[in-house]
Amino acid sequence: MKTITVLREIDPAARVASSATIGPYCVVGPHVTIGPDTVLQRRVCVTGHTIIGQGNMIGEGCVLGAIPQDLKYAGGVTLLVIGHRNRFGRNVTAHIGTENGGYLTRIGDGNRLMDGCHIGHDSFIDDRTTLGRQVLLAGHIRVHEGAVLEDFSAVLQFCTIGQHSRVGRRVPVRRDVPPYTDFDCPDNETTPSVTGIYEAGIAAAKRLDAEDKKELRRALADLFDNEAALATKIEQLVNLGVDGEVAALCEFCKRSLRGTYGRHREMYRGVIPPEVDQFMPAEWKTIVRRPTSHSG
């Protein structure tokens, strides 16, 4: 029987670390795991099969682990996995995955999700990203390490946001955003595009030395001064010989160009993406995994 008080409802089957803090009027469901030193502030609802790691701060009014809004979701056992040391603002929502999308929604470590963000089903957010107020992610999205999405931006399903890139305020994202770029709407234009190099992203990539940063800036300037010729420029750059972050940048852009509508992840529509093998908790793989029909 559930333990219900005026202040909170924590199902006896939930696994809540002794050092976790569950604030007043919170609801924690039976299939929830909450790690040490995680704090749930007032009126937080954690439901579904949701795993929350250590040292997270979950703001007032968040709803985590609710069923997806995708009508294809058939009620199966699917997951929301949240890593460590994330900070969620007020009224953040994040959904569990769907059967067709790979059973898993994942938020990594050290992320900041500000007030009113929404994380749609089957999305993967890496580490140390920043999502501003009211940022909306539709399903099946990948946000790579260190990316910044500013207030009120919205991302269409199956898009990829490259590492250490920046999406401008109120920008609608309908295609992949290349790493280390500023993606915004230029003056008097309604279609967003790459508008420059995101210098703060390059500075934040600690693994890059001075020469790496110089080569990366040169490649970014060459590739994005005119995106109409992007495929040709990538081929020319690769033929000259590239490695490291420049090679990764070229490969990212080639995948996006091959993808439908400039979205590489469209190739995973209806099949399980490779991130599931990478990020699914080992103890869950035999429960929810089915054979993938695409190698990625």
N, C-alpha and C positions, 0 to 999 in steps of 0.2 A: 504494500500500500504506500502511496506517495506521502511524503512529509510536506504538509502545507501549513504555512504560517501567514500572518498578516504581511510579513515583510518579504518573503521569498519562497520559491517553490523549487526544491532540488530533488529530483527523482533519486530514490535510494540506489538505483542501479548505475547512476552516473559515477564516473571516476574523477574525483576532484582532489588535487593535491592538498595536503594539510596547510601549506603556506599560501595557497591561493586565497584571494579575497572576493567574496560574492556579495555585491552591494544590495541595498534594499530594492524590493519589487522585481528582482531578477527571476527568470525561469530557466532551469537547466534540465534538459531532457534525459531520458534513460540511456541513450547511446552516445553520450558526450564524454570526452576526456579533456580535462583542464590541467595544465602542468603547473609546476611550482612557481610561485611569485607572480602569477598572472592575476590581474585585477579586473573584475567586472564592475563597472560603476552602476549607477541606478538604472533600473528598467531595461536591462539587457536580457534578450532572449537568445539562448543557444539551444538549438534543436537538431533533429536529424542525426546522422552519423558524422559527428564533427569532432576533430582532434585539434586542440589548441596547445601549443608548446609552452615554453618557459618565458616568464618576464614580459608578457604582453600587457598593454594597457588598453582596455576596451571601453570606449566612451559611452556615455548615457544614451539609451534608446537604440543601440545596435541590435540587429536581428541577423544571426549567423546560423547557417545550416538549413534554411527554409527550402521547400521544394522549388525546382526551377519553374520559370514561366513558359518554358518550351512545352508545347502541347504533345510532343512525341515522348516525353517522359512518362514511363509506364509504371512508376511506383517502385522500381527496383532498389536494391541496396547500393547507394552511391555515397560519395564522401565529399566533405570539405576538410582540408588539412591546412592549418595555419601554423607557421613555424615559431620562431623565438624573437623576442624584443621588438615586436611591432607596436605601433601606436595608432589606434583607431579613434577618430573623432566621434562626434555625436551622430547617431542615426545612420551609421554605415550598414549596408546590407551585403551579404555574400551568400550565394546559393550553392547547394551540393551539385555534383555532376549529373549527367544523364547517361543512360545505357549506351546510346548511339555515339555519344561524345567521348566515351572513355572512362566513365564512372567517377571522375575526379576533378574537383576544383582545388587549386593550390595557391596559397600565398606564402612566400618564403620568409626570410629573416630581415629584420631591421628596416621594414617599410613604414612609411607614413601615409595613412589614408585619412584625409581630412573630412570635415563634416559632410554628410549626405552622399558619400561615394557609394556606387553600386558595382559589385563584382558579379557578373553573370556566370552561369553554369559553364563548366568545362574550360574555364580560363586558367592561365598559369602566370602568376606574377613572381618574378625572380626576387633578388635581394636588393635592399637599399634603394628602392624606387620611392618617388613622391607623387601622390595623386592629390590634386588640389580639391577644393570644395566642389561638391556636386559633380565630380567626374563620373561618367557613366561608361562602363564596359559591357558591351553585349557578350553573348556566349562565344566560346571557342577562340579566345584572344590570348596572345602571348605578349607579355611585357618584360623585356629583358632588363638585366641589372643596371641600376643607376638611372633609368629613364625618369623624366619629369613630365607629368601631364598637368597643365595649369588649370585653374578654376573653370568649371562649366564646359570643359572639353568632353567630347563623346566619341566613342570608337565603335565602328560597325563590326559585326561578327566576322571572325576568321582573319582579322588584321593582326600584324605583328609590329610591335613598337621596339625598334632597335636599341641596343645598349647605349646608355649615356646620351640619349637624344632628348629633345625638348619639344613638346606639343604646346602651342600657344593657347592663350585664354579664349574660350568659346569656339575652338576650332573643331569642326566635324571631320573625323578621320575615316576615310573610306578605302584607303589602301595602306600598304606597309610604309612605315617611317624608317628610313635608313639610320644606322648607328651614327652618333656624334653629329647629327644635323639639327638645325632649327627647322621646325615644320609649322608653318603659319599661313595666314591669309595675307598676301601683299596688299598694299593700299589700293582701294577701289576694285578689288577682285574678291569673288566669292568662293573660288576654288582654291583650297589650300595646296601648298607645295613646299618644297625645300627652299628656304629663304637664306640659308647661310650655314656656317659652322657653329656648333654649340660649344663654345670655348670652355664654359664651366664643366661640360661633360668630359672634355679631353683632360682638363685639370684634375677631375675627380678619378680618372682611371689611373690609379697609383702604379699599376704594373708597367706603364709606358715610360720609357726614358726619353730624354730630350730629342734624340734622333728619331725614335719612333713617332713622337708627336709631330716632328717636322715633316716626316714622310706622310703621315696621316693627313695633315692639313693640306699638303700639296695634292694628294689624291682626291680629297673632298672638293677642293677648288676646281680641279680638272673635271671631275665627274658631274658636278651640279651647277656649273655656270649656264648650262643649257641641257635640260633633261630630255629634250627631244632626241638628242644624239647619244643617250646614255648607253645603249647596248654596244655601239661602236666604240665608245670611249673605254668601256670595261674591257673589251677585247684587246684594244691597243695597249692598255695598261698591263693586262695579264701577259701579253706577248713580250713586254719589256722585262718581265720577271718581278713578281711581288711576293712578299711573305708577311707573316705576322698579322697585325690588325688591318693592314691594307688588303691583304688577300682575303681576310674574313669579310671585310666591307664589300669587296667585289663579289664574293660568293653570295652574300645576303642580297645584293641588288639583282644578281642573275636569277636567284630563286623567285624574287618578287616579279621580275619581268616575265618569267615563265608561268606565274600563277594567274588565275582568272581574275580580271579586274585589278591586277597589281597586288593580289593578296595570295601569298605563298600557301597559307594554311587552308585555302579552298580545296587543296588536294586531299585534306583529311575530312571533308564533308561526308558523313555517314560511316567513317572508319575511325579506328582508334589511333590517335597521334602518338609519336614516339615518346613524348613527355610522360605518358602514363607508365611506361617501363622504368623511366628514370626516377619518378617521384612517388609512385604508389608505395605506401608502407608495405614492407615485405609480408607482414602477417595478413594483409588483406588481398594479396594477389591471387590466392587460390579461391577466395570467396567471390570476387567480383570480376575477375579478368575473363575475357573470352579471346579466342585467337584473333590477332590483328590481320586485316586484309590489305595492309599497305605498309611497306617497310620504311617510308619517309626518306 
